Amino acid sequence: MEYGYLEFNIEKLLAENNISKNKICKDLDIPRPNFNRYCKNKFQRIDANLICKLCSYFDCDINEIITYVLAKNNNK
């Protein structure tokens, strides 16, 4: 059974706010390789501290950073 997946909207937020990956990584003290994995939705685990940093940085709610995508063939 597929449960769906989480998708990060970081690239969109960066573009909307005209912020470079280098700037946000420097401002939030985030290693660039780790941040790139989140931007490309190739993460294994979610760092709660990173989510808090992003919410604060963009002054937004978590649902603007992460989207839950329902599996297409989700038979209940």
Residue pairs with C-beta under 8 A, 6 or more apart in sequence:
1 74
1 75
2 71
2 72
2 73
2 74
3 71
3 74
4 68
4 69
4 70
4 71
4 74
5 68
5 69
5 71
6 46
6 66
6 67
6 68
6 69
7 41
7 66
7 67
7 68
7 69
8 38
8 39
8 41
8 43
8 65
8 66
8 67
9 64
9 65
9 66
9 67
10 35
10 38
10 39
10 54
10 65
11 39
13 19
13 54
13 58
13 60
13 64
13 65
14 20
14 21
14 24
14 39
17 58
21 32
21 35
21 36
21 39
22 32
24 30
24 35
24 57
25 31
25 32
25 35
27 57
28 50
28 53
28 54
28 57
30 50
30 53
34 47
34 50
37 43
38 50
46 66
51 62
51 65
51 66
54 65
55 61
55 62
55 65
58 64
58 65
